[in-house]
Amino acid sequence: MIQRHLSVYINKIKNKFPIISITGPRQSGKTTLAKTLFPEYNYFNLENPDERMEVEEDIRGFLNNYAKSGIIIDEAQNVPDLFSYLQTIVDESDKMGKIILSGSQNFLLMEKISQTLAGRVGIVNLFPFSLSELKDTKYWKSDVYDFLFTGMYPAIYDRDIEPGDYYPGYIQTYIERDVRSLKNIGNLNIFRRFLQLCAGRVGQILNYSSIANDLGIDHKTVKSWISVLEASYIIFLLNPHYNNFNKRIIKQSKLYFYDTGLAASLLRVRNRDALYSFNLRGNLFENFIISEYHKSALHSGNNPDAYFYRDKIGNEVDLIIDKPPEVIPIEIKSGETISNDFFKGLIKYQSLSNISPEKCFLIYSGKKSGKRKHANILSWNQLETINSIIPTS
C-alpha cells in the first residue's frame, strides 16, 4: 500500500482536536486513509441505508456506544442532525481524535461543520497521489507525460484501470451526485460542456464572460458554477502576486485542475502520445507542476501561498511562492531542451524585485537539474527540492 504523506500531519494533530475531518475530491482515498490510520475504530458509512437508519433512530445512543472507543463516520452529511449531537458529545468529553468524519460531498460536510463544530475539528485535505508518494513505488514513470495523461487518482493505480475507462464514469458520478446536491442545475448537459470549457482554459486567465458567451448563460451563473468546482476540489484558482496585498484579490485569477488526467479526459485526449502534439500541452504541464506543489503543501498541513506574476505587457512568471521571508519565483516550461527564451519572465521579475537568481527556479520536462546564470534548473522529477527551501507555515 502506498504511504500517504497526509498521514504524518493527521498523526500530529489527532491529539489536539476531538474530531478530525478528512475532506478532498471524490475517490481520493479518504476512507482508505482513515481506516489505515485508525484500524481499531468502528466504521459507519451513512450512504448505506441500514447504517444511516441505525444512526437516525437514536443519534445520541449511537454516539454514546461508539465515540469513546473511536468511530469513523463516512458521508456524515447524510444525517444533518448528527452534527448538533456531535457538538454536545465532544463538549462533554476531553478525549481527542476519537471521531473521524469524511465525505465526498465536501461543501455540505464543511457547511455542517462550520455551523455547529467550529473550533472542535481539525480539518485536513486529501488529494490524489502526488509524485513524491509514487516515486519509490512500482507505479513510477520516467516520462512525465504518462502522469499528465493518466492523472493521479488512486483507483487507476490500485485497480489498474485505463484512464479512458475511469474518468468518464468519474465525471458522470460527479455531475449526477455532487453537482445536483449543491446547485439546482436543470440542464446537466450544459454543465458538462462548462466542465470541458474550463479544461480548455487550464493555466489561463479566468474570463467569466467568455465562458458565459460560449455557453449562452449569464456570467453570474458561471461564477456560481466555478464555486461549485472549487468546493468539490475539481479546480483551484491562482491569484496574481503584487506587493500590495489588496490587489491580489481584485485582479483576475488563473484556473487550474487538481488533476491533469481529469482535465485531459475532458479535453478528449485519447492517449499519452497525443499529448506531444496537443495544443494545450504546455498548459497541462504547467497545471501539473502547480497542482503538485499545491498537493504537497496541503498534505503537509500548510497553506500553499501560491500566486503568479503578470505585468500589463505580458511578462509573466508562472508560479510565485510567497512564504515570508522567502519569495520564490518559478518558471515552468514543457520543453525538454532549455533555451534562453525560457528565462525571459524570470529576468524581468528579478529586475523588479531584486531577487537573486539563486532564489529562482526553472522547471522543465527534461531529466537533468543544475544551475544557469538566471536560475536553478530543476527537472520535473525532483520537485521535492523546492519544498526543502520553503519555510513552513
Secondary structure, 3 states (H helix, E strand, C coil): CCCCCHHHHHHHHCCCCCEEEEECCCCCCHHHHHHHHCCCCEEEECCCHHHHHHHHHCHHHHHHHHCCCCEEEECHHHCCCHHHHHHHHHHCCCCCCCEEEECCCHHHHHHHHHHHCCCCEEEEECCCCCHHHHCCCCCCCCCHHHHHHHCCCHHHHHCCCCHHHHHHHHHHHHHHHHHHHHCCCCCHHHHHHHHHHHHCCCCCECCHHHHHHHHCCCHHHHHHHHHHHHHCCCEEEEEECCCCHHHHCCCCCEEEECCHHHHHHHCCCCCHHHHHHCCCHHHHHHHHHHHHHHHHHHHCCCCCCEEEEECCCCCEEEEEEEECCEEEEEEEECCCCCCHHHHHHHHHHHHHHCCCHHHCEEEECCCCCEECCCCEEEEHHHCHHHHCCCCCC
